[in-house]
Amino acid sequence: MSRQAEIAAMRRAIALARPGVGRTGDNPSVGCVILGPDGIVGEGATAEGGRPHAEELALAAAGAAARGATALVTLEPCARRSLPGTSCTDRLLAAGVRRVVIACRDASVFAGGEGESRLRAAGVEVETGFLESEALVLYARYRPAPQG
């Protein structure tokens, strides 16, 4: 997969998230694009009110095509949920993505590096800080609760 395809996919994820800023409750607005060998196979953005999450929607759209694909997300996937349900990290692992490209890290108690660490520990290739300066505008007002 070309770097240009990944750049275009992350910019698409940013564009998907942009309209949701301020409309997702306590959750940040996140965009996710699932990129297969022949292009985009799924995409999603955090729904109004904060649920479902972007990764959940993108993976549902991709279906079996997510296996072996690359997920590009504007914010680190959650490792835990505030409400009962499967975390985005667990969803990405269950779908069999081989690579996760993250624009911005998430300092919240539901991610805080744990999503990234769990993906790596499971053998998923992870890249962080990809087009971060372009995605940061999405999170200018997002202030996650401190951990601890």
C-alpha positions in Angstrom: 0.0 0.0 0.0 1.4 3.4 -0.9 2.1 6.2 1.5 0.0 8.4 -0.7 -3.0 6.1 -0.3 -2.5 6.3 3.5 -2.2 10.1 3.4 -5.5 10.3 1.4 -7.2 7.9 3.8 -6.2 9.8 6.9 -7.3 13.0 5.3 -10.6 11.3 4.6 -10.8 10.2 8.3 -10.2 13.8 9.4 -12.9 15.0 7.0 -15.3 12.4 8.4 -14.7 13.5 12.0 -14.9 17.3 11.4 -18.7 17.6 11.2 -19.1 15.8 14.5 -16.9 18.1 16.6 -19.1 19.4 19.4 -21.9 16.9 18.6 -20.6 13.7 20.3 -21.3 14.4 23.9 -18.3 13.7 26.2 -16.7 11.7 23.5 -14.3 13.2 20.9 -15.3 13.1 17.3 -13.2 10.5 15.6 -12.8 9.4 12.0 -11.7 5.9 10.9 -11.0 4.6 7.4 -10.2 0.9 6.7 -7.9 0.6 3.8 -7.5 -2.6 1.9 -5.1 -3.4 -0.9 -7.5 -2.0 -3.5 -8.6 1.1 -1.6 -11.1 2.1 1.1 -13.3 -0.9 2.3 -15.0 0.9 5.2 -15.2 4.2 7.0 -17.0 5.8 9.8 -17.2 8.7 12.3 -18.3 8.9 15.9 -22.1 9.2 15.8 -24.0 12.1 17.3 -24.1 11.7 21.0 -20.9 9.7 21.0 -22.0 6.2 20.1 -21.3 4.1 18.1 -17.6 4.9 17.8 -15.9 5.5 14.5 -14.0 2.2 14.5 -17.1 0.2 15.2 -18.9 1.8 12.2 -15.9 1.5 9.8 -15.3 -2.2 10.7 -19.0 -3.0 10.3 -18.9 -1.4 6.8 -15.7 -3.3 5.9 -16.8 -6.7 7.1 -14.5 -9.5 6.2 -12.4 -7.1 4.1 -11.0 -5.7 7.3 -8.8 -8.8 7.8 -5.3 -7.9 6.9 -6.2 -4.2 6.2 -4.9 -1.0 7.7 -7.1 1.1 9.9 -6.4 4.9 9.9 -7.9 6.6 12.9 -7.7 10.3 14.0 -7.4 9.4 17.7 -6.0 6.4 19.6 -8.7 3.7 19.8 -10.3 3.2 23.2 -9.0 0.2 25.2 -12.0 0.3 27.6 -15.5 1.7 27.4 -17.4 3.9 29.8 -20.5 1.9 29.1 -20.8 -1.9 28.6 -19.6 -2.9 25.2 -16.5 -4.0 23.3 -13.7 -1.5 23.1 -12.4 -0.3 19.7 -9.1 -1.9 20.4 -10.8 -5.3 20.9 -12.9 -4.7 17.7 -9.8 -4.0 15.7 -8.1 -7.1 17.0 -11.1 -9.3 16.4 -11.4 -8.0 12.8 -7.8 -9.0 12.1 -6.4 -5.7 10.9 -2.7 -5.9 10.5 -1.8 -2.2 10.9 -3.3 0.8 12.8 -2.2 4.3 11.9 -3.1 6.9 14.5 -3.0 10.7 14.1 -3.3 11.7 17.7 -2.8 10.0 21.0 -5.7 10.1 23.5 -4.9 10.9 27.2 -8.3 9.8 28.4 -8.7 7.0 31.0 -10.3 4.9 28.3 -7.2 4.9 26.0 -4.2 6.7 27.5 -1.7 4.6 25.6 -3.3 1.4 26.5 -5.1 1.0 23.2 -1.8 1.4 21.3 0.1 -0.9 23.7 -2.5 -3.7 23.5 -2.5 -3.5 19.7 1.3 -3.8 19.6 1.3 -6.6 22.1 -1.1 -8.6 19.9 1.3 -8.2 16.9 -0.5 -5.4 15.1 1.8 -2.8 13.5 1.1 0.6 15.0 2.2 4.1 13.8 1.3 7.2 15.8 1.6 10.9 15.0 0.6 10.4 11.3 -0.7 13.8 10.0 -1.1 14.8 13.7 -0.9 18.5 13.0 -3.8 18.2 10.6 -5.9 16.2 13.0 -5.2 18.2 16.2 -7.8 20.8 15.2 -10.5 18.2 15.9 -9.4 18.0 19.5 -8.7 21.6 20.4 -11.6 21.6 22.9 -11.4 17.9 23.9 -10.1 17.6 27.4 -10.2 14.1 28.7 -10.4 13.4 32.4 -6.9 12.9 33.9 -5.9 9.4 34.7 -5.3 8.2 38.3 
